[in-house]
Amino acid sequence: MNTAAGSTGVGSIAVESGAAGSTGAGITRVGVVGCGTMGAGIAELCAKAGLDVRVAVSSAGSAEAGRRRIAQSLGRAVTRGKLTAEARERALAAISFTDALPDLADRQLVIESITEDEKLKRRVFTALDAALTDPGAILASNTSSLRIATLAECTERPERVVGMHFFNPAQVLPLVEVVSAERTAERVVAVAEAFAADVLGKQVIRSADRCGFVVNALLIPFVLAAVRMVEVGHATPADIDRGMKLGCSHPLGPLELADLIGLDTVASVAEAMHAEFGEPLYAPPPLLRELVTAGRLGRKTGSGFFDHPR
């Protein structure tokens, strides 16, 4: 299955001069690997910015689900008056799908956004490195926990591998963490920042290449502490969240936020951080593991710490 549009030509990104510029270094052709919640959001963002977006998925069924996810999100934006019907159609027309990574050969920037599985991500980066024909192309990962250096070492272009960590929902939340590994070229980091800020309209912070980066290094222990409170009967999920919203002015409580992120993702990030640092506060509590095993992953499955009508 390949519904990708034809190549529009390959040209190196203007990185070597060191000038990122307000156009995101001339990036017009973007690839996204994966079209789950995060991949779909990133693809939508890029399409609304007027870019040529090609999404690589694992099967025709995944392509259909991804296309439907994006269309529904754009439809909600139209209903809320945040997007015109014409802009919705332009964005949908800008996105093509493929189940073959080599069809991303002409992309100037590829953002990997698949499940938090290190072995699978490493295989994807190895395949992308072989597929991309532009030596100036940038490989980015939307990983929320893995070291970028771990993915970069699977390629022949580690200096062109960078982290671009979006937040869920990517089409709404304003932040992108740009993560530089030891061998990432500073010019590549500058291009990633300019692309996120000037093309996608995001706010950018930089992080060193350590598990959890900036936000999750702070957030995950907070969320896990709330889970442990529920586990030992200290307070109910509703009271914990109400307390943090009313007492600390948080827009969402920690358990509502965990349901939004996805309890499987929270557990994966916690496991990665616990493996790297060995700190007990990073260990996923048994209650979290039980909910994940039961398929109660939060909003995406309809239930987690709370019920979410679908």
N, C-alpha and C positions, 0 to 999 in steps of 0.2 A: 504493500500500500504506500503510495507516494502522491500526496496532493500538493507537493511543494511547487511554487512558481519557478520559472526558469531563472537562471543566473543573470544577475544584472551587472556582472563584471567584478573583478577583484582588484582592489587597490590597497596598498599598505596604509594603515592609519598613521596620521601625522604625529607620531609619538617621538621619533628620534630627535626632532628639533627641540623637544622639551616643552612646547607650547600646547597646553590642552585646549585653550580657547573656549569661547562661549557656546560652541556647537558640539561639545563633547568629542573633540578631536575628529570631527567629520564622520562619526559613526552613523550609518544609515541602515545597515543590514545586521539584524540581531538574531541570534539563535537562542532558544530556551529548551533545555532538556528536562522533560517532565511537565505534566499539566494537571497535577493535583491542585490543592487549594493555593499553595504558594506559586507554583509555576504558572497557573492560570492568571493569578493576579499580576505577576511580572509581565507576562505576555500582553495582558490588557493595558498595563501602563505604557509599555513600549508602543503598542499600536495607537493608543490615543495621542502619543507624542508624534505621530506621523511617520514612524519607522516601518521598514519592511521586516516582518516578524515571521520566523519559521520555527515551529515547535516540533521537537522530536519526542515521540512517545513509543511505548512498547508494542502497541497493537492498534488495529482499526477501532476496536471497542474503546480503547483509551482516548483515541482521537475524538470520537463522537462524544464521550463524556466530557472531555476538555472543552470542546467547542460549545457544548451546551452550558457548561459552567461559566464560560466567558460571556456568552450571549445573555444568560440570566443576570449576571452582574451588570452588564451594560444596560440591560433593560431596566433594572432597578434605578440606575443612575438617571435614566430618562424620566422615569416616573417621579423621581424626587426633584426634577428640574435642574440637575447638575450637568446634564448632557443633552444635546439636541438629538432628535431621531436621525438626522443626517450624519452627525458625528458618530453615532453608534454604528451606522452602516459602513462608514469609512473605516472605522476601527476593525470591524469584522472582516472587511475585504482585505485588510492589510495583513491578516494572519493566515498562514498556511500550515499544514500538518504533514509529517512524514514519520514512518516507522524505521527509517534508515539513517543512522548518524552521518554517513558520508554525504547525505543531502544538505548538510550544514557546511559543506566545503567552502562556500564563498562568504561565510559570515565574518564580519569584522570583530564581533564580540559574541561570545557564547556564554550564557549563564546557566550553570547546572543547578537544578532544583528538584532533585529526586529525594527519596526517603533517606533518613540518617543511617545509612549502612555503609561503613567504610570500605568494605571489599567491593561493593557495587559501584560506589563513587570512583574508586581507583580504576576499575575497569572502564568506566565511562570516560575518565580523563585520558587514559591510554588510547582509547579509540578516537576521541576527539583530536588528540594531538596528531594522530596519523591522518585524520580526515581533512583537517583545515589546510587549505592550499595557500593562504596568505601568511607569510612568515611574520607579519606584523599583527596578526589576530591575537586577541586577548581571551584567555580562558578564566572565567570567574565562577566561584561557587557560592551558593546561597546557604551553605551549611551553617547550622546554628551552634555547632559544638566542636567539629573536627578541626585540627590544625591544617592550615592551608599548605604548609610545607609537606605534609603527608600526601596531599594530592599532587602538588607540583613535582614531586620526585618521580611520578609516573610518566612524566612528559620529557620531551627534548627541549622544552622552552620554559624552564622554571622561572625565568625572569619575567615571563609574561602571564603568570598565574597570580590571581589576586582574589581576595574574599570580598563579596558584596552581599552582606546579610540584610535582607529586607525583613519587615515585620508584618504579621498577619492582622488584618488583611492588607496585602502589599499595595493595593490600589487606593488605600485610605490613609494608613499610618505614614507619617512624614519622614521617618528615620531610615537611613541606610548606614550600617557600619561597614567601613572599608578597611580591610585587614591586609596588612603587608607581611608576607613571610620573609625570611632572612634573605632569600635570593630574588625577591620581587623587585624589579627596577622601579626607582622612584618616579620615573616618567609614566610608567604604567599605572601606578597608584594615582598620579595626578589626572590621568585620563579617566580612570574609574570614578574619581570624585567629581570631575567636570561633567561626566555623563549623567551621574545620579542627580547632581544639583541643577545643571543648566538644561538638560534634556528632559529629565523625568520630574524635575521640580521638587526634589527631596532635600531634606537637611542631612548633612553628612558628619559623622564623627569617625575618627581613626582609632584603630585598636592594634595593639601588638598581637602577634600570632600565638595566642594561648587559648586553651580550651575554654569556651564560654564567652570569649571576647570581653566586652564591657558590660553590656546589658544583662546577659544571662548569668554572668559571674555574680551579679548582685541579685537578680530576680529569682533564680532557681532555689537558692537556700531559703528565701522568703516564702516561696510557694510550698516548698517541702515542709517548712515549719508549720504552715497552716494545715497541711495534710496530717501531720503528726498530732496536731491539736484535735482534729476530728477522730483520729485513730484511738486516742486514749480517752475520749469522751470529755475533753476539756470544754468544748463548745460545739454548737452545731455549725454546719457550713454557712447557713443563712446568717447566724449571729457573727461569725468571724468576718464575713464579707461586709456586713452592715457596719461593724465596728471600724473596719479600715476605711470605708467610704465616708462615714460620718465623723470619725475621729481623726482621720489623716488626710481627708479630701482626695482620696483615690477615686478615679472615675469607675473603676471596677475593683471588686474584692479579689484576693489572691486565688480563690477557688473558681470564681467566674472566669478569671483570666486563664487559669489552667484549662478549663473546659474550652475556652476560645482557642488557645494554642493547640490543644489536643493532648490528652493525657499520655498517649504513646510517645509524642514528641518530648513532653516534659520528662518522662522516664528515660528516654534515650539520651537526652542532654545530661541529665543527672548521672546516669551510668558512665558516660564519657568523662565527666568532670571528676567523679569519684575514682575512676581508674587512673586518671592523670595525677590527681593531687592526694588521694588517699584520705581526705578529710571526711569524718563521719557525717557532717552536715550536708554533704552532697549525695549520700546514699539514698536511693529511692525507698521510701517507707513501704512496708508490706501492703498497706491498704492501696497505695497507688498501683503496685504490681497486680493486685487482685482485680482492680477495676479494668486495667488494660487486658488482662487475661480473659475477663468476662465480656470484652468487646465494648465496654462503656468508655468511649474515648472522648466524650464531650459533645460539643455542638455537631460535629460531623457525623456522629452516629445517633444523635437524638437524646443521649443521656450520658452523664458523667457524675459529678457531684450534684448536679441539678438536671432536671428534665428540660429538654429543648424541643418544643413542638416543631415538626418539619412540614 
